[in-house]
Amino acid sequence: MSLFKKKSVLLSVLCILVISIGAIGYVKGQSNPDQTVYNIVNLPANSITFSEIDKLDAFAELIVIGYAAAEFKDREHVITAFDDGAMQSFHTNTNIKIKQILKKPEDFPSDQKELKIIEPVSLKEDVKYTVNQYVELQKGEPSVLFLMKNTYGDYGLINDNLGKFSLEGLSQSSLPETATAQECSEYEAFRDSVMKKYHLGQDS
């Protein structure tokens, strides 16, 4: 077989291999529950937001490193309505596993390992409702979480997307797909300040 023919065969094999790998990756992506596509309805809300870590730290009652124990679709989604059927409120009850407590009130147990928190997002069939484009916590992804207790005694995540910072770095789940380059840059800078304040390291 000539050198030219050998090269042609080799290139053909490589092309087939690349296509095969791409197809396998596509199938895996399609079967991954994290890849579920929802119709997103975003509702703006007037909420207290902080752009400096020291102010956020002072405002939050409870700060932990934790992760969601279940996939988003498997969590408890709560949607309430008025008598005429119009939506009144929504949220998701998310069970988290606590890896470390960074700040807590006196009555919060130092050895607590699990907690139900409220996220400003909910799901009904294939429609995901969000507040201020909040992106839900990802299952098994350790994050620094800033929490505040509501009037019912439940802890809720505060500061929208700037109230949770993954230890694994920036990802597609950190911010909404519509986030601008400037918003991504500001989020990254805020995350860096969070990692520095709690001595978690830039590559944690």
Secondary structure, 3 states (H helix, E strand, C coil): CCHHHHHHHHHHHHHHHHHHHHHHHHHHHHHCHHHCCCEEEEECCCCCCCCCHHHHHHHCCEEEEEEECCCHHHCEEEEEECCCCCEEEEEEEEEEEEEEEEECCCCCCCCCCEEEEEECEEEECCEEEEECCCCCCCECCCEEEEEEECCCCCEEECCHHHHEEECCCCCCCCCCCCCCHHHHHHHHHHHHHHHHHCCCCCCC
